[in-house]
């Protein structure tokens, strides 16, 4: 599949697997692309498969969830520091 088709597949899988709306899924893929996550996929056609798209969709979603969780914990620590005498 082409590079663009591969990115579309990852986006579609994000919406189907995690019930994300199109805008959120597109943002995840665009942000990953901006961070050069998909450079190898562009260079190596063998990485552009449906199976790889599913692996990448899972990895992108889990990475986003981990970032969100870390941010929440950091915010909680900041609130606790402000409350401490």
Biopython code that builds the backbone (N, CA, C, O; Angstrom):
import numpy as np
from Bio.PDB.StructureBuilder import StructureBuilder

atoms = [
    (1, "UNK", "N", (0.847, -1.179, 0.000)),
    (1, "UNK", "CA", (0.000, 0.000, 0.000)),
    (1, "UNK", "C", (0.888, 1.237, 0.000)),
    (1, "UNK", "O", (2.052, 1.179, 0.398)),
    (2, "UNK", "N", (0.334, 2.342, -0.445)),
    (2, "UNK", "CA", (1.126, 3.573, -0.470)),
    (2, "UNK", "C", (1.279, 4.113, 0.952)),
    (2, "UNK", "O", (0.575, 3.693, 1.871)),
    (3, "UNK", "N", (2.199, 5.039, 1.110)),
    (3, "UNK", "CA", (2.414, 5.669, 2.415)),
    (3, "UNK", "C", (1.133, 6.357, 2.889)),
    (3, "UNK", "O", (0.750, 6.239, 4.053)),
    (4, "UNK", "N", (0.484, 7.067, 1.987)),
    (4, "UNK", "CA", (-0.756, 7.782, 2.347)),
    (4, "UNK", "C", (-1.864, 6.803, 2.731)),
    (4, "UNK", "O", (-2.612, 7.049, 3.677)),
    (5, "UNK", "N", (-1.968, 5.697, 2.002)),
    (5, "UNK", "CA", (-2.958, 4.668, 2.341)),
    (5, "UNK", "C", (-2.668, 4.070, 3.718)),
    (5, "UNK", "O", (-3.582, 3.783, 4.491)),
    (6, "UNK", "N", (-1.389, 3.891, 4.005)),
    (6, "UNK", "CA", (-0.994, 3.348, 5.304)),
    (6, "UNK", "C", (-1.429, 4.293, 6.429)),
    (6, "UNK", "O", (-2.002, 3.852, 7.426)),
    (7, "UNK", "N", (-1.158, 5.580, 6.269)),
    (7, "UNK", "CA", (-1.558, 6.550, 7.288)),
    (7, "UNK", "C", (-3.077, 6.580, 7.439)),
    (7, "UNK", "O", (-3.588, 6.695, 8.552)),
    (8, "UNK", "N", (-3.792, 6.477, 6.330)),
    (8, "UNK", "CA", (-5.263, 6.407, 6.388)),
    (8, "UNK", "C", (-5.716, 5.172, 7.161)),
    (8, "UNK", "O", (-6.672, 5.234, 7.933)),
    (9, "UNK", "N", (-5.032, 4.056, 6.952)),
    (9, "UNK", "CA", (-5.380, 2.811, 7.640)),
    (9, "UNK", "C", (-5.153, 2.952, 9.149)),
    (9, "UNK", "O", (-5.989, 2.523, 9.945)),
    (10, "UNK", "N", (-4.041, 3.542, 9.535)),
    (10, "UNK", "CA", (-3.768, 3.766, 10.963)),
    (10, "UNK", "C", (-4.860, 4.651, 11.556)),
    (10, "UNK", "O", (-5.366, 4.373, 12.643)),
    (11, "UNK", "N", (-5.221, 5.707, 10.849)),
    (11, "UNK", "CA", (-6.263, 6.623, 11.321)),
    (11, "UNK", "C", (-7.598, 5.903, 11.471)),
    (11, "UNK", "O", (-8.288, 6.065, 12.477)),
    (12, "UNK", "N", (-7.955, 5.113, 10.474)),
    (12, "UNK", "CA", (-9.211, 4.362, 10.521)),
    (12, "UNK", "C", (-9.215, 3.382, 11.692)),
    (12, "UNK", "O", (-10.215, 3.262, 12.401)),
    (13, "UNK", "N", (-8.114, 2.692, 11.891)),
    (13, "UNK", "CA", (-8.029, 1.739, 13.003)),
    (13, "UNK", "C", (-8.179, 2.447, 14.350)),
    (13, "UNK", "O", (-8.820, 1.919, 15.259)),
    (14, "UNK", "N", (-7.599, 3.621, 14.481)),
    (14, "UNK", "CA", (-7.747, 4.375, 15.734)),
    (14, "UNK", "C", (-9.210, 4.695, 16.006)),
    (14, "UNK", "O", (-9.666, 4.609, 17.146)),
    (15, "UNK", "N", (-9.946, 5.064, 14.961)),
    (15, "UNK", "CA", (-11.364, 5.386, 15.169)),
    (15, "UNK", "C", (-12.172, 4.134, 15.490)),
    (15, "UNK", "O", (-13.096, 4.179, 16.302)),
    (16, "UNK", "N", (-11.825, 3.017, 14.854)),
    (16, "UNK", "CA", (-12.570, 1.774, 15.066)),
    (16, "UNK", "C", (-12.222, 1.086, 16.382)),
    (16, "UNK", "O", (-13.109, 0.611, 17.091)),
    (17, "UNK", "N", (-10.953, 1.033, 16.704)),
    (17, "UNK", "CA", (-10.508, 0.290, 17.894)),
    (17, "UNK", "C", (-10.737, 1.057, 19.196)),
    (17, "UNK", "O", (-11.003, 0.457, 20.237)),
    (18, "UNK", "N", (-10.632, 2.378, 19.134)),
    (18, "UNK", "CA", (-10.676, 3.171, 20.364)),
    (18, "UNK", "C", (-11.814, 4.179, 20.384)),
    (18, "UNK", "O", (-11.887, 5.024, 21.276)),
    (19, "UNK", "N", (-12.698, 4.089, 19.405)),
    (19, "UNK", "CA", (-13.876, 4.954, 19.347)),
    (19, "UNK", "C", (-13.493, 6.436, 19.389)),
    (19, "UNK", "O", (-14.205, 7.254, 19.971)),
    (20, "UNK", "N", (-12.366, 6.768, 18.770)),
    (20, "UNK", "CA", (-11.972, 8.169, 18.659)),
    (20, "UNK", "C", (-12.744, 8.803, 17.506)),
    (20, "UNK", "O", (-13.085, 8.134, 16.531)),
    (21, "UNK", "N", (-13.016, 10.099, 17.629)),
    (21, "UNK", "CA", (-13.607, 10.750, 16.465)),
    (21, "UNK", "C", (-12.507, 10.986, 15.431)),
    (21, "UNK", "O", (-11.319, 10.891, 15.740)),
    (22, "UNK", "N", (-12.911, 11.288, 14.224)),
    (22, "UNK", "CA", (-11.944, 11.438, 13.130)),
    (22, "UNK", "C", (-10.879, 12.480, 13.451)),
    (22, "UNK", "O", (-9.694, 12.267, 13.195)),
    (23, "UNK", "N", (-11.304, 13.599, 14.008)),
    (23, "UNK", "CA", (-10.375, 14.690, 14.305)),
    (23, "UNK", "C", (-9.288, 14.254, 15.289)),
    (23, "UNK", "O", (-8.117, 14.578, 15.094)),
    (24, "UNK", "N", (-9.654, 13.535, 16.326)),
    (24, "UNK", "CA", (-8.684, 13.074, 17.323)),
    (24, "UNK", "C", (-7.717, 12.056, 16.724)),
    (24, "UNK", "O", (-6.518, 12.091, 16.999)),
    (25, "UNK", "N", (-8.246, 11.151, 15.905)),
    (25, "UNK", "CA", (-7.394, 10.142, 15.267)),
    (25, "UNK", "C", (-6.420, 10.793, 14.295)),
    (25, "UNK", "O", (-5.241, 10.442, 14.255)),
    (26, "UNK", "N", (-6.916, 11.736, 13.519)),
    (26, "UNK", "CA", (-6.058, 12.446, 12.573)),
    (26, "UNK", "C", (-4.962, 13.198, 13.316)),
    (26, "UNK", "O", (-3.808, 13.206, 12.885)),
    (27, "UNK", "N", (-5.316, 13.827, 14.424)),
    (27, "UNK", "CA", (-4.325, 14.572, 15.208)),
    (27, "UNK", "C", (-3.231, 13.644, 15.735)),
    (27, "UNK", "O", (-2.052, 13.998, 15.714)),
    (28, "UNK", "N", (-3.616, 12.469, 16.201)),
    (28, "UNK", "CA", (-2.607, 11.511, 16.680)),
    (28, "UNK", "C", (-1.638, 11.132, 15.559)),
    (28, "UNK", "O", (-0.426, 11.087, 15.770)),
    (29, "UNK", "N", (-2.169, 10.865, 14.384)),
    (29, "UNK", "CA", (-1.327, 10.459, 13.256)),
    (29, "UNK", "C", (-0.466, 11.631, 12.781)),
    (29, "UNK", "O", (0.720, 11.450, 12.505)),
    (30, "UNK", "N", (-1.036, 12.808, 12.685)),
    (30, "UNK", "CA", (-0.274, 13.981, 12.235)),
    (30, "UNK", "C", (0.831, 14.307, 13.236)),
    (30, "UNK", "O", (1.957, 14.606, 12.838)),
    (31, "UNK", "N", (0.520, 14.253, 14.532)),
    (31, "UNK", "CA", (1.542, 14.511, 15.549)),
    (31, "UNK", "C", (2.665, 13.475, 15.484)),
    (31, "UNK", "O", (3.839, 13.815, 15.631)),
    (32, "UNK", "N", (2.302, 12.222, 15.265)),
    (32, "UNK", "CA", (3.320, 11.169, 15.150)),
    (32, "UNK", "C", (4.169, 11.396, 13.905)),
    (32, "UNK", "O", (5.384, 11.201, 13.921)),
    (33, "UNK", "N", (3.526, 11.799, 12.853)),
    (33, "UNK", "CA", (4.247, 12.081, 11.614)),
    (33, "UNK", "C", (5.212, 13.247, 11.821)),
    (33, "UNK", "O", (6.344, 13.204, 11.341)),
    (34, "UNK", "N", (4.782, 14.271, 12.518)),
    (34, "UNK", "CA", (5.633, 15.430, 12.795)),
    (34, "UNK", "C", (6.835, 15.047, 13.667)),
    (34, "UNK", "O", (7.897, 15.664, 13.588)),
    (35, "UNK", "N", (6.645, 14.024, 14.491)),
    (35, "UNK", "CA", (7.729, 13.544, 15.357)),
    (35, "UNK", "C", (8.578, 12.478, 14.652)),
    (35, "UNK", "O", (9.395, 11.810, 15.287)),
    (36, "UNK", "N", (8.382, 12.325, 13.354)),
    (36, "UNK", "CA", (9.141, 11.374, 12.524)),
    (36, "UNK", "C", (8.893, 9.915, 12.882)),
    (36, "UNK", "O", (9.736, 9.061, 12.606)),
    (37, "UNK", "N", (7.759, 9.617, 13.487)),
    (37, "UNK", "CA", (7.424, 8.242, 13.845)),
    (37, "UNK", "C", (7.320, 7.344, 12.611)),
    (37, "UNK", "O", (7.671, 6.165, 12.666)),
    (38, "UNK", "N", (6.839, 7.901, 11.506)),
    (38, "UNK", "CA", (6.568, 7.093, 10.320)),
    (38, "UNK", "C", (7.655, 7.168, 9.247)),
    (38, "UNK", "O", (7.425, 6.718, 8.124)),
    (39, "UNK", "N", (8.813, 7.713, 9.550)),
    (39, "UNK", "CA", (9.874, 7.850, 8.550)),
    (39, "UNK", "C", (10.250, 6.495, 7.949)),
    (39, "UNK", "O", (10.369, 6.365, 6.731)),
    (40, "UNK", "N", (10.435, 5.500, 8.793)),
    (40, "UNK", "CA", (10.805, 4.167, 8.287)),
    (40, "UNK", "C", (9.718, 3.594, 7.390)),
    (40, "UNK", "O", (10.016, 2.894, 6.422)),
    (41, "UNK", "N", (8.470, 3.885, 7.702)),
    (41, "UNK", "CA", (7.356, 3.380, 6.897)),
    (41, "UNK", "C", (7.376, 3.997, 5.501)),
    (41, "UNK", "O", (7.028, 3.349, 4.513)),
    (42, "UNK", "N", (7.788, 5.257, 5.441)),
    (42, "UNK", "CA", (7.871, 5.943, 4.156)),
    (42, "UNK", "C", (8.984, 5.334, 3.310)),
    (42, "UNK", "O", (8.844, 5.193, 2.095)),
    (43, "UNK", "N", (10.075, 4.978, 3.951)),
    (43, "UNK", "CA", (11.245, 4.441, 3.244)),
    (43, "UNK", "C", (11.118, 2.952, 2.908)),
    (43, "UNK", "O", (11.660, 2.497, 1.901)),
    (44, "UNK", "N", (10.409, 2.197, 3.741)),
    (44, "UNK", "CA", (10.356, 0.739, 3.585)),
    (44, "UNK", "C", (8.917, 0.275, 3.346)),
    (44, "UNK", "O", (8.101, 0.224, 4.266)),
    (45, "UNK", "N", (8.640, -0.053, 2.118)),
    (45, "UNK", "CA", (7.279, -0.453, 1.741)),
    (45, "UNK", "C", (6.782, -1.656, 2.533)),
    (45, "UNK", "O", (5.583, -1.774, 2.786)),
    (46, "UNK", "N", (7.689, -2.556, 2.931)),
    (46, "UNK", "CA", (7.268, -3.753, 3.663)),
    (46, "UNK", "C", (6.679, -3.432, 5.044)),
    (46, "UNK", "O", (6.044, -4.289, 5.660)),
    (47, "UNK", "N", (6.884, -2.217, 5.523)),
    (47, "UNK", "CA", (6.287, -1.808, 6.802)),
    (47, "UNK", "C", (4.865, -1.287, 6.630)),
    (47, "UNK", "O", (4.179, -1.025, 7.618)),
    (48, "UNK", "N", (4.423, -1.137, 5.405)),
    (48, "UNK", "CA", (3.095, -0.578, 5.149)),
    (48, "UNK", "C", (2.077, -1.688, 4.913)),
    (48, "UNK", "O", (1.599, -1.895, 3.798)),
    (49, "UNK", "N", (1.760, -2.395, 5.997)),
    (49, "UNK", "CA", (0.780, -3.479, 5.936)),
    (49, "UNK", "C", (-0.343, -3.196, 6.921)),
    (49, "UNK", "O", (-0.207, -2.357, 7.811)),
    (50, "UNK", "N", (-1.440, -3.897, 6.755)),
    (50, "UNK", "CA", (-2.565, -3.743, 7.689)),
    (50, "UNK", "C", (-2.141, -4.192, 9.090)),
    (50, "UNK", "O", (-2.507, -3.561, 10.081)),
    (51, "UNK", "N", (-1.381, -5.265, 9.172)),
    (51, "UNK", "CA", (-0.918, -5.756, 10.477)),
    (51, "UNK", "C", (-0.046, -4.717, 11.158)),
    (51, "UNK", "O", (-0.186, -4.485, 12.359)),
    (52, "UNK", "N", (0.859, -4.083, 10.406)),
    (52, "UNK", "CA", (1.723, -3.053, 10.982)),
    (52, "UNK", "C", (0.908, -1.822, 11.364)),
    (52, "UNK", "O", (1.182, -1.182, 12.379)),
    (53, "UNK", "N", (-0.083, -1.497, 10.559)),
    (53, "UNK", "CA", (-0.948, -0.352, 10.869)),
    (53, "UNK", "C", (-1.645, -0.570, 12.206)),
    (53, "UNK", "O", (-1.788, 0.364, 12.995)),
    (54, "UNK", "N", (-2.079, -1.806, 12.460)),
    (54, "UNK", "CA", (-2.739, -2.106, 13.733)),
    (54, "UNK", "C", (-1.756, -1.962, 14.889)),
    (54, "UNK", "O", (-2.101, -1.403, 15.931)),
    (55, "UNK", "N", (-0.542, -2.460, 14.715)),
    (55, "UNK", "CA", (0.484, -2.317, 15.762)),
    (55, "UNK", "C", (0.781, -0.846, 16.033)),
    (55, "UNK", "O", (0.911, -0.433, 17.186)),
    (56, "UNK", "N", (0.887, -0.065, 14.976)),
    (56, "UNK", "CA", (1.181, 1.354, 15.143)),
    (56, "UNK", "C", (0.005, 2.105, 15.771)),
    (56, "UNK", "O", (0.210, 3.011, 16.579)),
    (57, "UNK", "N", (-1.202, 1.740, 15.411)),
    (57, "UNK", "CA", (-2.373, 2.379, 16.017)),
    (57, "UNK", "C", (-2.387, 2.135, 17.524)),
    (57, "UNK", "O", (-2.637, 3.055, 18.304)),
    (58, "UNK", "N", (-2.121, 0.905, 17.928)),
    (58, "UNK", "CA", (-2.064, 0.566, 19.354)),
    (58, "UNK", "C", (-0.949, 1.358, 20.036)),
    (58, "UNK", "O", (-1.152, 1.922, 21.111)),
    (59, "UNK", "N", (0.210, 1.399, 19.419)),
    (59, "UNK", "CA", (1.356, 2.100, 20.009)),
    (59, "UNK", "C", (1.065, 3.594, 20.157)),
    (59, "UNK", "O", (1.378, 4.184, 21.191)),
    (60, "UNK", "N", (0.476, 4.205, 19.143)),
    (60, "UNK", "CA", (0.166, 5.635, 19.221)),
    (60, "UNK", "C", (-0.859, 5.921, 20.306)),
    (60, "UNK", "O", (-0.716, 6.874, 21.072)),
    (61, "UNK", "N", (-1.892, 5.092, 20.368)),
    (61, "UNK", "CA", (-2.937, 5.303, 21.370)),
    (61, "UNK", "C", (-2.390, 5.114, 22.781)),
    (61, "UNK", "O", (-2.660, 5.926, 23.666)),
    (62, "UNK", "N", (-1.633, 4.057, 22.992)),
    (62, "UNK", "CA", (-1.077, 3.803, 24.327)),
    (62, "UNK", "C", (-0.096, 4.885, 24.728)),
    (62, "UNK", "O", (-0.049, 5.276, 25.895)),
    (63, "UNK", "N", (0.681, 5.369, 23.791)),
    (63, "UNK", "CA", (1.615, 6.451, 24.074)),
    (63, "UNK", "C", (0.862, 7.707, 24.514)),
    (63, "UNK", "O", (1.266, 8.385, 25.458)),
    (64, "UNK", "N", (-0.216, 8.002, 23.832)),
    (64, "UNK", "CA", (-1.043, 9.165, 24.183)),
    (64, "UNK", "C", (-1.648, 8.984, 25.580)),
    (64, "UNK", "O", (-1.667, 9.921, 26.378)),
    (65, "UNK", "N", (-2.138, 7.786, 25.866)),
    (65, "UNK", "CA", (-2.711, 7.519, 27.186)),
    (65, "UNK", "C", (-1.656, 7.670, 28.283)),
    (65, "UNK", "O", (-1.936, 8.225, 29.346)),
    (66, "UNK", "N", (-0.458, 7.182, 28.026)),
    (66, "UNK", "CA", (0.628, 7.301, 29.007)),
    (66, "UNK", "C", (1.009, 8.763, 29.240)),
    (66, "UNK", "O", (1.259, 9.168, 30.375)),
    (67, "UNK", "N", (1.054, 9.551, 28.167)),
    (67, "UNK", "CA", (1.356, 10.988, 28.315)),
    (67, "UNK", "C", (0.277, 11.670, 29.142)),
    (67, "UNK", "O", (0.577, 12.477, 30.023)),
    (68, "UNK", "N", (-0.984, 11.344, 28.857)),
    (68, "UNK", "CA", (-2.088, 11.948, 29.607)),
    (68, "UNK", "C", (-2.017, 11.589, 31.088)),
    (68, "UNK", "O", (-2.231, 12.442, 31.949)),
    (69, "UNK", "N", (-1.718, 10.337, 31.380)),
    (69, "UNK", "CA", (-1.622, 9.881, 32.762)),
    (69, "UNK", "C", (-0.468, 10.584, 33.476)),
    (69, "UNK", "O", (-0.617, 10.992, 34.628)),
    (70, "UNK", "N", (0.659, 10.730, 32.823)),
    (70, "UNK", "CA", (1.805, 11.416, 33.410)),
    (70, "UNK", "C", (1.460, 12.869, 33.700)),
    (70, "UNK", "O", (1.812, 13.390, 34.758)),
    (71, "UNK", "N", (0.780, 13.523, 32.775)),
    (71, "UNK", "CA", (0.391, 14.914, 32.985)),
    (71, "UNK", "C", (-0.557, 15.055, 34.168)),
    (71, "UNK", "O", (-0.426, 15.983, 34.966)),
    (72, "UNK", "N", (-1.515, 14.134, 34.283)),
    (72, "UNK", "CA", (-2.441, 14.184, 35.421)),
    (72, "UNK", "C", (-1.697, 14.025, 36.738)),
    (72, "UNK", "O", (-1.976, 14.744, 37.698)),
    (73, "UNK", "N", (-0.759, 13.096, 36.792)),
    (73, "UNK", "CA", (0.012, 12.880, 38.016)),
    (73, "UNK", "C", (0.854, 14.105, 38.367)),
    (73, "UNK", "O", (0.971, 14.467, 39.538)),
    (74, "UNK", "N", (1.434, 14.735, 37.360)),
    (74, "UNK", "CA", (2.232, 15.932, 37.601)),
    (74, "UNK", "C", (1.354, 17.062, 38.131)),
    (74, "UNK", "O", (1.759, 17.798, 39.030)),
    (75, "UNK", "N", (0.164, 17.197, 37.576)),
    (75, "UNK", "CA", (-0.757, 18.225, 38.044)),
    (75, "UNK", "C", (-1.198, 17.954, 39.479)),
    (75, "UNK", "O", (-1.318, 18.883, 40.278)),
    (76, "UNK", "N", (-1.438, 16.682, 39.809)),
    (76, "UNK", "CA", (-1.828, 16.336, 41.175)),
    (76, "UNK", "C", (-0.709, 16.672, 42.158)),
    (76, "UNK", "O", (-0.974, 17.169, 43.252)),
    (77, "UNK", "N", (0.531, 16.404, 41.776)),
    (77, "UNK", "CA", (1.664, 16.732, 42.650)),
    (77, "UNK", "C", (1.774, 18.233, 42.874)),
    (77, "UNK", "O", (2.088, 18.683, 43.976)),
    (78, "UNK", "N", (1.516, 19.002, 41.826)),
    (78, "UNK", "CA", (1.579, 20.453, 41.957)),
    (78, "UNK", "C", (0.505, 20.955, 42.922)),
    (78, "UNK", "O", (0.764, 21.843, 43.735)),
    (79, "UNK", "N", (-0.682, 20.394, 42.832)),
    (79, "UNK", "CA", (-1.773, 20.778, 43.731)),
    (79, "UNK", "C", (-1.414, 20.404, 45.167)),
    (79, "UNK", "O", (-1.654, 21.182, 46.090)),
    (80, "UNK", "N", (-0.837, 19.208, 45.360)),
    (80, "UNK", "CA", (-0.452, 18.767, 46.697)),
    (80, "UNK", "C", (0.647, 19.658, 47.269)),
    (80, "UNK", "O", (0.633, 19.947, 48.465)),
    (81, "UNK", "N", (1.576, 20.090, 46.465)),
    (81, "UNK", "CA", (2.646, 20.978, 46.929)),
    (81, "UNK", "C", (2.062, 22.310, 47.406)),
    (81, "UNK", "O", (2.508, 22.861, 48.413)),
    (82, "UNK", "N", (1.079, 22.817, 46.692)),
    (82, "UNK", "CA", (0.452, 24.095, 47.055)),
    (82, "UNK", "C", (-0.322, 23.970, 48.352)),
    (82, "UNK", "O", (-0.417, 24.937, 49.108)),
    (83, "UNK", "N", (-0.878, 22.795, 48.627)),
    (83, "UNK", "CA", (-1.660, 22.588, 49.854)),
    (83, "UNK", "C", (-0.774, 22.338, 51.066)),
    (83, "UNK", "O", (-1.178, 22.600, 52.199)),
    (84, "UNK", "N", (0.423, 21.835, 50.832)),
    (84, "UNK", "CA", (1.332, 21.506, 51.958)),
    (84, "UNK", "C", (1.790, 22.795, 52.649)),
    (84, "UNK", "O", (2.072, 23.793, 51.985)),
    (85, "UNK", "N", (1.865, 22.768, 54.005)),
    (85, "UNK", "CA", (2.272, 23.993, 54.732)),
    (85, "UNK", "C", (3.745, 24.266, 54.615)),
    (85, "UNK", "O", (4.236, 25.251, 55.166)),
]
sb = StructureBuilder()
sb.init_structure("model")
sb.init_model(0)
sb.init_chain("A")
sb.init_seg("    ")
for serial, (resi, resn, name, xyz) in enumerate(atoms, 1):
    if name == "N":
        sb.init_residue(resn, " ", resi, " ")
    sb.init_atom(name, np.array(xyz, "f"), 0.0, 1.0, " ", f" {name:<3s}", serial, name[0])
structure = sb.get_structure()
